[in-house]
Amino acid sequence: MGRWRGRWRWRAAGGALVRILIVWVVSTLTLLVLAAILPDFRLQSADGDSITRVGLTAAWGAGAFGLLTALVWPVVVRALLLVPALVLGVLVFFLNGSLLLMALSLIPEGRGAEVAPQTAVVVAAVMSAVASATSTALAVRDDEAYRRRLYRLAARRRRRSGAPPGAAAPGLVFLQLDGVGYRELCRAAAGGLMPTVAGWLDGSHRIMPWRTDWSSQTGASQLGILHGSTFDVPAFRWYEKETGEVMVCNRPTSAAELQRRAVERARHGGLLSLDGASRGNLFSGGADQLALVLSVAARRGRANRSRAGYFAYFSDPANAVRTALSFVAEAAREVGQSLRSRLRDDHPRVARGGLYPLIRAFATVVERDVVVAAVIGDLLAGRASVYADLVAYDEVAHHSGPHGRDTDRVLARLDRSLALIARVAEHAPREYRFVLLSDHGQSPGETFLGRYGLSLEDLVRAGCGLPVSRRAGRTHSGAEARAAVLAALHRPVEEGGEEARPGPGPDPVVLASGNLGLISFPDLPGRATRRRIERAHPALLPTLANHPGVGFLLVDGEVLGPDGASARLDAPGAAEEVLAAFGPGAADAVRRTDSFPHVADVMVNSAYDPRTGAVHAFEEQIGSHGGLGGEQGRPFLMWPTDLSPPDTELVGAEAVHEVLRRWLRESDGPQVPLPARREDPRPEGGSSGIFPSAEGRGPDESR
């Protein structure tokens, strides 16, 4: 047995040495080609050198560059922990170029090698990309070598933890496909867009829809799923009169406060409190291992572990170059798709210029790659539970619509990410069960502004007898990717749109959350009654209720519809009749929101067409969510068959939280501790797992 192990080790070492030599040779050839085609880069002296001498110079430079990349790069990246993550992504190229200049300076005297600094950046990027591609190709050809490496890595981590093989209970991985509705996922799986999901549904998994609260958006749903409470989250953004502040779910300071309130109400730290990891989420779920978690992004300095995932991922320059190139390609793809949409005169359509191509590329490439890499690290570390949010579909659907070629491509790439994670799980130190879910769906439809030529704020001001701007204002999308970009730039405060503290005065505060609008009157203390609103602004409520783009209003415990329709929420069956078009459970959802302390003085839900499923977003989104109407309120939950199915229809994210807790108990895994930690719920420790990039694989590459 010992002799066999010895042979196996020598064979593995020999295979690794062969791969290193091949990568070195390819890198040397790459240097020679670049020196031949780039005017500011040469590998021979001014007097001219023989081919052999030039080849040795290239080999020396390629070897030195590879060695410096392996030894110096991780140290340099670790030293830049306080640099904004997106700045680091750009800085990667200049650092890589600096390493190349350093490598060329190590070439012995007498062998000429000169390169202009700006050219060094290009040469270093190309070399890193070629080395990564070569490593990937070699690993693909040697599948067993890759499997053995993962087994060795998993065994090493298991020995460090002291756990014997097979001793750990199965872990749970919760993967949230942000914004993917139940029908959309089923369509994509049945149509061949998502073969991984289809394969799971054909054999190992079951799926069902669940129903959101009135506030069908990530802030409320994810807070309920991870922390067990959606109480007093009436929308994505709302005004709190006692402080004069606007709460926004994707603003780090607001997210931290919402998490604190949820922990206090639920009386436990969260779903991931014991040996859990939270990746790419708005909230931590009580996890100690954090990456790209918005509720801790407001922290300054090294105490902010939310960005750890960026640095763990970019510590490999090949990852950085691959992701940067994919980022540029995705931004170009968005520009092309937007141009085609304009040329075809597609309707509905929203503006997709400005910084949006970069924001989309960040969500669909950078954030996806970093989150997937962190999840893979968690699997190889054997963590008991992981919850990760993949936001790509949601971001694209807002601007391209929830159905079409643009979103189909995103779904296909998400499926490849799921396949990669599942393959890596085969080599983890414990068995893993995968649960897929979404936080909400998406409802299509032309924006309120596009359909009627004025914004909700314009309509409110007209109803209040206030001057209306001649230039229609636009409410920017509140997508999670925009906040993640700002956090990555160390600017974690939402810019544009509403201010954190509206100015003093009697003017109403009008906010939008998808097709849900909120109107608050700062000069009326507490929640304004219908009588007080009608006395102060007699034309407002009729103006809103009878507008063709408005479905219904909630005012002081009463639902108001068009043509004078009204129903008290405490009158049995009355609200159900007025809200029948919005589907089952609509009245109950409105009743629950009516009980929140921070419900707005007037809540406005857009009109909804049951035949087409269309709504009118009060933001610039042709795929929207946040209110009632259509598929936005029907996300999905998909679980392996060896876990018990939900007992009844799931209504609200809090019900989903209870099911996930039960599955953790069934897996004999981490259970939410009681009583709760009553202090600050935000964990102080945590770091990201590191993507096993030595084989040159990226999160979106399949083997």
WOPE-V479350 format. One record per residue. OMEGA is omega in whole degrees, 0 to 359 (999 if undefined). D_CENTER is the distance of its C-alpha to the mean C-alpha in Angstrom with 1 decimal. Layout:
omega:OMEGA d_center:D_CENTER
omega:OMEGA d_center:D_CENTER
//
This chain:
omega:179 d_center:47.9
omega:179 d_center:47.7
omega:180 d_center:49.0
omega:179 d_center:46.3
omega:179 d_center:43.6
omega:178 d_center:45.3
omega:182 d_center:45.4
omega:180 d_center:41.7
omega:178 d_center:40.7
omega:179 d_center:43.0
omega:179 d_center:41.6
omega:179 d_center:37.9
omega:178 d_center:39.0
omega:178 d_center:40.8
omega:178 d_center:37.9
omega:180 d_center:35.6
omega:178 d_center:38.4
omega:180 d_center:38.8
omega:179 d_center:35.1
omega:180 d_center:35.3
omega:180 d_center:38.5
omega:178 d_center:37.1
omega:179 d_center:34.0
omega:180 d_center:36.6
omega:180 d_center:38.8
omega:178 d_center:36.1
omega:177 d_center:34.9
omega:178 d_center:38.6
omega:178 d_center:39.1
omega:177 d_center:36.0
omega:180 d_center:37.6
omega:180 d_center:40.8
omega:181 d_center:39.3
omega:178 d_center:37.5
omega:181 d_center:40.7
omega:187 d_center:42.5
omega:181 d_center:40.4
omega:186 d_center:39.2
omega:184 d_center:42.0
omega:181 d_center:40.9
omega:178 d_center:40.6
omega:183 d_center:43.6
omega:179 d_center:44.5
omega:181 d_center:48.3
omega:182 d_center:50.8
omega:180 d_center:52.5
omega:182 d_center:55.6
omega:180 d_center:53.7
omega:176 d_center:53.0
omega:178 d_center:53.6
omega:180 d_center:50.9
omega:181 d_center:51.0
omega:178 d_center:50.6
omega:179 d_center:47.6
omega:178 d_center:46.0
omega:177 d_center:46.6
omega:179 d_center:45.1
omega:179 d_center:41.9
omega:179 d_center:41.7
omega:180 d_center:42.2
omega:180 d_center:39.5
omega:179 d_center:37.0
omega:179 d_center:37.8
omega:179 d_center:37.6
omega:178 d_center:34.2
omega:180 d_center:32.8
omega:178 d_center:34.3
omega:179 d_center:33.1
omega:182 d_center:29.5
omega:187 d_center:29.7
omega:188 d_center:31.4
omega:187 d_center:30.6
omega:180 d_center:27.0
omega:179 d_center:25.3
omega:180 d_center:27.7
omega:181 d_center:27.0
omega:179 d_center:23.2
omega:179 d_center:23.8
omega:183 d_center:26.2
omega:184 d_center:23.5
omega:183 d_center:21.3
omega:178 d_center:21.8
omega:177 d_center:21.0
omega:188 d_center:17.8
omega:180 d_center:15.2
omega:175 d_center:15.2
omega:177 d_center:19.0
omega:180 d_center:19.1
omega:176 d_center:17.6
omega:182 d_center:20.5
omega:180 d_center:22.9
omega:184 d_center:22.4
omega:181 d_center:24.8
omega:176 d_center:27.4
omega:178 d_center:27.4
omega:177 d_center:27.7
omega:178 d_center:30.6
omega:177 d_center:32.2
omega:178 d_center:32.2
omega:177 d_center:33.9
omega:178 d_center:36.5
omega:180 d_center:37.1
omega:180 d_center:37.5
omega:178 d_center:40.0
omega:179 d_center:41.9
omega:178 d_center:42.6
omega:182 d_center:44.5
omega:180 d_center:48.2
omega:180 d_center:50.4
omega:177 d_center:52.2
omega:187 d_center:49.3
omega:175 d_center:47.9
omega:182 d_center:44.2
omega:179 d_center:43.0
omega:175 d_center:39.8
omega:183 d_center:38.8
omega:181 d_center:35.8
omega:178 d_center:33.8
omega:179 d_center:34.7
omega:178 d_center:33.7
omega:180 d_center:30.0
omega:182 d_center:30.2
omega:181 d_center:32.2
omega:180 d_center:29.9
omega:180 d_center:26.8
omega:181 d_center:28.8
omega:178 d_center:30.2
omega:180 d_center:26.9
omega:180 d_center:25.5
omega:179 d_center:28.8
omega:179 d_center:28.9
omega:180 d_center:25.5
omega:179 d_center:26.5
omega:178 d_center:29.8
omega:179 d_center:28.4
omega:180 d_center:26.2
omega:179 d_center:29.2
omega:180 d_center:31.4
omega:178 d_center:29.0
omega:181 d_center:28.8
omega:182 d_center:32.6
omega:184 d_center:32.9
omega:182 d_center:30.8
omega:178 d_center:32.8
omega:179 d_center:32.4
omega:179 d_center:28.6
omega:180 d_center:29.0
omega:179 d_center:31.6
omega:178 d_center:29.4
omega:178 d_center:26.6
omega:180 d_center:29.4
omega:179 d_center:30.9
omega:179 d_center:27.7
omega:180 d_center:27.1
omega:179 d_center:30.8
omega:179 d_center:30.7
omega:180 d_center:27.9
omega:179 d_center:29.8
omega:179 d_center:33.0
omega:180 d_center:31.5
omega:180 d_center:30.4
omega:182 d_center:33.8
omega:177 d_center:32.7
omega:179 d_center:34.9
omega:177 d_center:33.6
omega:183 d_center:32.6
omega:185 d_center:32.9
omega:175 d_center:29.3
omega:179 d_center:28.3
omega:176 d_center:25.5
omega:179 d_center:22.0
omega:176 d_center:19.2
omega:179 d_center:15.7
omega:181 d_center:13.5
omega:182 d_center:10.7
omega:174 d_center:8.8
omega:191 d_center:8.6
omega:173 d_center:7.2
omega:181 d_center:10.4
omega:181 d_center:12.5
omega:182 d_center:15.9
omega:181 d_center:18.7
omega:182 d_center:20.9
omega:179 d_center:18.4
omega:179 d_center:17.5
omega:178 d_center:21.2
omega:182 d_center:22.1
omega:179 d_center:19.8
omega:181 d_center:21.2
omega:183 d_center:24.7
omega:177 d_center:24.6
omega:179 d_center:23.8
omega:184 d_center:20.3
omega:183 d_center:18.8
omega:178 d_center:21.7
omega:178 d_center:20.0
omega:180 d_center:19.1
omega:178 d_center:22.6
omega:177 d_center:24.2
omega:181 d_center:22.8
omega:179 d_center:23.9
omega:184 d_center:27.3
omega:195 d_center:28.0
omega:188 d_center:26.0
omega:173 d_center:23.7
omega:184 d_center:24.2
omega:175 d_center:22.1
omega:173 d_center:22.6
omega:169 d_center:21.2
omega:188 d_center:20.8
omega:179 d_center:21.4
omega:169 d_center:19.4
omega:177 d_center:21.2
omega:179 d_center:22.2
omega:185 d_center:19.1
omega:182 d_center:16.7
omega:190 d_center:13.4
omega:182 d_center:10.4
omega:180 d_center:12.4
omega:185 d_center:15.4
omega:183 d_center:14.2
omega:175 d_center:11.9
omega:178 d_center:14.7
omega:181 d_center:17.2
omega:185 d_center:15.6
omega:186 d_center:15.2
omega:171 d_center:18.2
omega:179 d_center:20.4
omega:172 d_center:21.0
omega:184 d_center:20.1
omega:176 d_center:23.4
omega:169 d_center:23.8
omega:187 d_center:20.4
omega:184 d_center:22.0
omega:176 d_center:19.3
omega:177 d_center:16.2
omega:180 d_center:18.8
omega:183 d_center:22.4
omega:178 d_center:25.5
omega:189 d_center:27.2
omega:186 d_center:30.9
omega:179 d_center:32.1
omega:183 d_center:30.0
omega:183 d_center:29.7
omega:171 d_center:25.9
omega:175 d_center:23.1
omega:180 d_center:20.3
omega:188 d_center:16.8
omega:181 d_center:13.9
omega:171 d_center:11.5
omega:186 d_center:14.4
omega:181 d_center:14.6
omega:177 d_center:18.2
omega:180 d_center:17.8
omega:178 d_center:15.0
omega:180 d_center:17.4
omega:177 d_center:20.2
omega:178 d_center:18.7
omega:178 d_center:17.9
omega:180 d_center:21.5
omega:181 d_center:23.0
omega:179 d_center:21.3
omega:180 d_center:22.6
omega:181 d_center:25.9
omega:182 d_center:26.2
omega:177 d_center:25.0
omega:168 d_center:27.0
omega:187 d_center:24.8
omega:180 d_center:22.1
omega:185 d_center:19.5
omega:189 d_center:18.6
omega:189 d_center:17.9
omega:183 d_center:20.9
omega:177 d_center:22.8
omega:180 d_center:21.6
omega:178 d_center:18.0
omega:180 d_center:14.7
omega:187 d_center:11.5
omega:174 d_center:8.5
omega:185 d_center:5.2
omega:172 d_center:6.6
omega:185 d_center:8.8
omega:187 d_center:11.8
omega:186 d_center:13.4
omega:181 d_center:15.3
omega:184 d_center:18.2
omega:173 d_center:17.1
omega:181 d_center:18.9
omega:188 d_center:16.5
omega:170 d_center:13.5
omega:179 d_center:11.0
omega:178 d_center:8.5
omega:190 d_center:9.6
omega:185 d_center:10.3
omega:176 d_center:13.6
omega:185 d_center:15.2
omega:180 d_center:14.2
omega:178 d_center:17.4
omega:179 d_center:19.5
omega:174 d_center:21.5
omega:186 d_center:22.8
omega:177 d_center:22.4
omega:178 d_center:21.8
omega:179 d_center:18.2
omega:183 d_center:16.7
omega:184 d_center:13.0
omega:182 d_center:13.3
omega:181 d_center:15.2
omega:178 d_center:12.7
omega:186 d_center:13.2
omega:175 d_center:16.9
omega:182 d_center:17.2
omega:184 d_center:15.7
omega:176 d_center:17.6
omega:173 d_center:20.7
omega:182 d_center:21.6
omega:178 d_center:22.6
omega:175 d_center:22.3
omega:183 d_center:18.6
omega:181 d_center:18.5
omega:181 d_center:20.8
omega:181 d_center:19.2
omega:179 d_center:15.7
omega:179 d_center:17.6
omega:177 d_center:19.6
omega:178 d_center:16.8
omega:180 d_center:15.2
omega:180 d_center:18.6
omega:180 d_center:19.1
omega:177 d_center:16.0
omega:177 d_center:17.0
omega:179 d_center:20.5
omega:179 d_center:19.5
omega:178 d_center:18.0
omega:179 d_center:21.2
omega:180 d_center:23.3
omega:178 d_center:21.7
omega:179 d_center:22.1
omega:178 d_center:25.6
omega:179 d_center:26.5
omega:179 d_center:25.3
omega:180 d_center:27.6
omega:178 d_center:30.5
omega:183 d_center:30.3
omega:180 d_center:30.2
omega:175 d_center:27.5
omega:358 d_center:27.3
omega:181 d_center:25.3
omega:175 d_center:23.6
omega:179 d_center:21.9
omega:181 d_center:22.0
omega:180 d_center:19.5
omega:179 d_center:21.2
omega:181 d_center:20.9
omega:186 d_center:17.8
omega:178 d_center:15.6
omega:179 d_center:16.0
omega:178 d_center:14.7
omega:178 d_center:11.6
omega:180 d_center:11.0
omega:178 d_center:11.8
omega:183 d_center:9.5
omega:187 d_center:6.3
omega:181 d_center:8.4
omega:188 d_center:10.2
omega:184 d_center:9.6
omega:177 d_center:6.1
omega:182 d_center:6.8
omega:183 d_center:10.2
omega:180 d_center:9.8
omega:179 d_center:7.8
omega:178 d_center:10.4
omega:179 d_center:13.1
omega:179 d_center:12.6
omega:178 d_center:12.8
omega:176 d_center:15.8
omega:178 d_center:17.3
omega:180 d_center:17.1
omega:181 d_center:18.9
omega:175 d_center:21.6
omega:178 d_center:22.0
omega:180 d_center:22.7
omega:187 d_center:20.5
omega:181 d_center:21.4
omega:181 d_center:18.1
omega:174 d_center:14.4
omega:183 d_center:11.5
omega:180 d_center:8.0
omega:176 d_center:4.9
omega:193 d_center:4.2
omega:190 d_center:3.5
omega:184 d_center:6.5
omega:183 d_center:9.2
omega:182 d_center:8.7
omega:182 d_center:8.9
omega:182 d_center:11.8
omega:178 d_center:13.5
omega:188 d_center:13.9
omega:180 d_center:16.1
omega:186 d_center:17.5
omega:185 d_center:17.9
omega:181 d_center:16.7
omega:178 d_center:19.4
omega:186 d_center:20.6
omega:181 d_center:20.6
omega:182 d_center:17.5
omega:177 d_center:15.2
omega:179 d_center:17.4
omega:179 d_center:16.7
omega:179 d_center:12.9
omega:179 d_center:13.7
omega:179 d_center:16.2
omega:176 d_center:14.0
omega:179 d_center:11.6
omega:177 d_center:14.9
omega:176 d_center:16.0
omega:177 d_center:13.2
omega:180 d_center:14.3
omega:179 d_center:17.8
omega:179 d_center:17.4
omega:181 d_center:16.1
omega:179 d_center:18.9
omega:179 d_center:21.5
omega:181 d_center:20.7
omega:178 d_center:21.1
omega:183 d_center:24.6
omega:181 d_center:25.5
omega:181 d_center:24.0
omega:176 d_center:26.7
omega:176 d_center:26.1
omega:178 d_center:25.4
omega:173 d_center:21.9
omega:184 d_center:21.2
omega:174 d_center:18.0
omega:174 d_center:16.8
omega:178 d_center:14.5
omega:173 d_center:13.6
omega:183 d_center:11.8
omega:179 d_center:11.8
omega:173 d_center:13.7
omega:178 d_center:14.9
omega:175 d_center:15.8
omega:181 d_center:19.3
omega:174 d_center:20.8
omega:177 d_center:23.5
omega:181 d_center:24.9
omega:178 d_center:24.0
omega:180 d_center:26.6
omega:181 d_center:27.5
omega:184 d_center:27.9
omega:188 d_center:29.9
omega:174 d_center:32.2
omega:176 d_center:32.2
omega:180 d_center:31.4
omega:176 d_center:28.4
omega:179 d_center:28.5
omega:177 d_center:29.5
omega:181 d_center:32.4
omega:179 d_center:33.5
omega:181 d_center:33.5
omega:177 d_center:35.4
omega:179 d_center:37.9
omega:178 d_center:38.4
omega:181 d_center:39.1
omega:180 d_center:41.5
omega:179 d_center:39.6
omega:181 d_center:39.5
omega:179 d_center:36.7
omega:178 d_center:35.4
omega:179 d_center:36.7
omega:183 d_center:33.5
omega:178 d_center:30.7
omega:180 d_center:27.7
omega:175 d_center:24.1
omega:184 d_center:21.3
omega:177 d_center:18.2
omega:178 d_center:15.0
omega:184 d_center:13.0
omega:184 d_center:9.6
omega:183 d_center:6.8
omega:180 d_center:6.4
omega:179 d_center:10.1
omega:179 d_center:10.1
omega:177 d_center:7.9
omega:180 d_center:10.5
omega:178 d_center:13.2
omega:180 d_center:12.5
omega:178 d_center:12.5
omega:184 d_center:15.8
omega:176 d_center:17.2
omega:189 d_center:17.5
omega:174 d_center:15.3
omega:182 d_center:17.3
omega:180 d_center:16.5
omega:182 d_center:19.1
omega:179 d_center:21.0
omega:183 d_center:21.6
omega:177 d_center:22.9
omega:179 d_center:24.0
omega:178 d_center:23.4
omega:177 d_center:27.1
omega:182 d_center:28.9
omega:180 d_center:32.4
omega:178 d_center:35.4
omega:183 d_center:37.4
omega:183 d_center:38.0
omega:180 d_center:35.4
omega:174 d_center:32.9
omega:184 d_center:29.2
omega:182 d_center:27.3
omega:181 d_center:23.5
omega:174 d_center:21.3
omega:186 d_center:18.4
omega:178 d_center:18.1
omega:175 d_center:21.5
omega:178 d_center:22.4
omega:181 d_center:24.5
omega:181 d_center:25.8
omega:179 d_center:29.2
omega:179 d_center:30.6
omega:184 d_center:34.0
omega:183 d_center:34.1
omega:176 d_center:37.9
omega:185 d_center:38.1
omega:180 d_center:37.6
omega:177 d_center:35.8
omega:185 d_center:34.7
omega:176 d_center:37.0
omega:179 d_center:39.2
omega:182 d_center:39.9
omega:181 d_center:43.4
omega:178 d_center:42.3
omega:181 d_center:39.9
omega:178 d_center:42.6
omega:181 d_center:45.1
omega:184 d_center:43.0
omega:188 d_center:41.6
omega:183 d_center:43.7
omega:190 d_center:42.2
omega:186 d_center:38.5
omega:176 d_center:37.9
omega:179 d_center:40.1
omega:181 d_center:38.4
omega:187 d_center:34.9
omega:184 d_center:36.0
omega:178 d_center:38.0
omega:184 d_center:35.6
omega:179 d_center:34.7
omega:181 d_center:31.0
omega:179 d_center:30.9
omega:178 d_center:30.9
omega:176 d_center:31.9
omega:168 d_center:32.0
omega:181 d_center:31.9
omega:172 d_center:34.5
omega:177 d_center:36.1
omega:182 d_center:35.7
omega:177 d_center:36.8
omega:179 d_center:35.1
omega:178 d_center:36.5
omega:180 d_center:36.4
omega:176 d_center:38.2
omega:175 d_center:42.0
omega:179 d_center:42.5
omega:179 d_center:40.8
omega:180 d_center:40.0
omega:173 d_center:39.4
omega:180 d_center:39.3
omega:180 d_center:36.6
omega:176 d_center:39.3
omega:185 d_center:41.5
omega:174 d_center:41.2
omega:185 d_center:39.9
omega:181 d_center:40.0
omega:178 d_center:36.3
omega:181 d_center:35.6
omega:181 d_center:38.0
omega:186 d_center:36.5
omega:185 d_center:32.9
omega:183 d_center:33.9
omega:183 d_center:32.2
omega:172 d_center:28.8
omega:181 d_center:29.1
omega:178 d_center:30.0
omega:182 d_center:28.8
omega:181 d_center:28.3
omega:178 d_center:31.1
omega:179 d_center:30.0
omega:179 d_center:26.5
omega:178 d_center:28.3
omega:182 d_center:30.8
omega:179 d_center:28.2
omega:179 d_center:26.6
omega:181 d_center:30.1
omega:183 d_center:30.7
omega:178 d_center:28.0
omega:185 d_center:29.6
omega:173 d_center:27.3
omega:184 d_center:27.5
omega:177 d_center:28.4
omega:176 d_center:32.0
omega:174 d_center:31.2
omega:185 d_center:28.2
omega:173 d_center:28.0
omega:183 d_center:26.5
omega:174 d_center:26.8
omega:181 d_center:29.1
omega:178 d_center:28.0
omega:182 d_center:29.8
omega:181 d_center:29.9
omega:183 d_center:31.3
omega:184 d_center:28.4
omega:186 d_center:25.6
omega:173 d_center:25.1
omega:177 d_center:24.4
omega:180 d_center:24.5
omega:175 d_center:21.6
omega:171 d_center:22.8
omega:180 d_center:20.0
omega:182 d_center:19.8
omega:175 d_center:17.8
omega:165 d_center:19.6
omega:190 d_center:17.0
omega:176 d_center:16.5
omega:181 d_center:16.1
omega:180 d_center:17.3
omega:179 d_center:20.9
omega:175 d_center:23.3
omega:173 d_center:24.1
omega:188 d_center:23.1
omega:179 d_center:20.3
omega:182 d_center:17.7
omega:182 d_center:19.3
omega:172 d_center:19.4
omega:184 d_center:16.3
omega:171 d_center:17.2
omega:185 d_center:17.9
omega:189 d_center:19.0
omega:178 d_center:20.9
omega:186 d_center:23.4
omega:178 d_center:27.0
omega:169 d_center:28.2
omega:183 d_center:26.4
omega:180 d_center:28.3
omega:174 d_center:27.1
omega:185 d_center:26.4
omega:184 d_center:29.8
omega:173 d_center:29.3
omega:182 d_center:27.0
omega:179 d_center:23.9
omega:178 d_center:23.8
omega:182 d_center:21.2
omega:178 d_center:18.3
omega:177 d_center:21.0
omega:177 d_center:22.7
omega:178 d_center:19.7
omega:181 d_center:19.6
omega:178 d_center:23.2
omega:180 d_center:22.9
omega:176 d_center:20.3
omega:180 d_center:22.7
omega:179 d_center:25.5
omega:175 d_center:23.9
omega:178 d_center:23.5
omega:179 d_center:27.2
omega:178 d_center:28.2
omega:183 d_center:26.6
omega:181 d_center:28.7
omega:183 d_center:25.6
omega:178 d_center:24.4
omega:182 d_center:25.4
omega:185 d_center:24.4
omega:174 d_center:27.2
omega:357 d_center:29.6
omega:187 d_center:30.9
omega:167 d_center:27.8
omega:186 d_center:27.4
omega:178 d_center:28.5
omega:181 d_center:27.6
omega:183 d_center:24.4
omega:187 d_center:21.7
omega:181 d_center:19.5
omega:182 d_center:20.3
omega:184 d_center:21.8
omega:171 d_center:21.4
omega:176 d_center:18.9
omega:183 d_center:17.7
omega:167 d_center:15.6
omega:183 d_center:17.2
omega:181 d_center:18.2
omega:182 d_center:17.6
omega:191 d_center:21.1
omega:181 d_center:21.5
omega:178 d_center:25.3
omega:174 d_center:25.6
omega:181 d_center:23.5
omega:173 d_center:20.7
omega:183 d_center:17.3
omega:181 d_center:14.3
omega:181 d_center:15.0
omega:177 d_center:18.7
omega:180 d_center:20.8
omega:999 d_center:24.2
//
